[in-house]
Amino acid sequence: MNNRTLLMVVVCAVVEAFSAQLNFYLGPIPYTFQNFGVVLSGLTLPPKYALLSQLLYLGMVGLGIPAASGFKGGIHVLVGYTAGYLWGFPISAFLMSVLSRKYLQASKVSLDKIRVKEYVILTLISAVSAMPAYTLGFLVFFAYATLFTPNLLTWSSSLIRFLGVEVGNPVLTLFIASVAIFIPQDVLMDHLMAILTSSTLLRYLKSVGYCRSQDLTLHECLS
């Protein structure tokens, strides 16, 4: 790992910590921007270092640094009912790095010159890459709701009612409340902003001579 890559690993972990604090509510539904940092890590770093940046972020949380959403930190955050999402982040960042890298290299399109078609495909890639985080997030949330914290099912049901939807199946209720309602915001805001940011960053780094003109991705520039 060279110094530039090491620096970007740390920067991506800090960006993840910062983006986790950006949030808004739509009624009782809490939305955050922490997926922005995950996708940005995947677009900025080679696969193993994208994974490392998110592991570093988890390490920050575990050490008690208030880096998780809501300025939370400590081991309890990493074993709580939302911990599945956090543990899925390293896998999602790794996948985003692998898949985006393969796509850009195969299409021979530089990240700083992407157009609407590439934005759409990279957004779809980011949605696929987010699946591990959603899957682990749901499994842990479901386990807590059914085994340890039944109030989570009550909370989930109230969220569903706010949407004007009646669901009798508790599994589906928990899935909608813990995963489905967050996907549109994650993909259309967090992921798109991360793609735009990484594209703009590569364009700037090329303009100041930090990256070579032939670099298709930030991975190549930083390797």
Buried (B, 14 or more C-beta within 10 A) or exposed (E): EEEEBEEBBEBBBBBBBBBBBBEEEEEEBBBBBBBBBBBBBBBBBBBEBBBBBBBBBBEBBBEEBBBBBEEBBBEEBBEBBBBBBBBBBBBBBBBBBBBBBEBBEEEEBBBBEBEEEBBEBBBBBBBEBBBBBBBBBBEBBBEBBBEEBEEBBEBBBEBBEBBEEEBEEBEBBBBBBBBBBBEEBBBEBBBBBBBEBBBEBBBEBBEEEBBEEEBBBBBBBBB
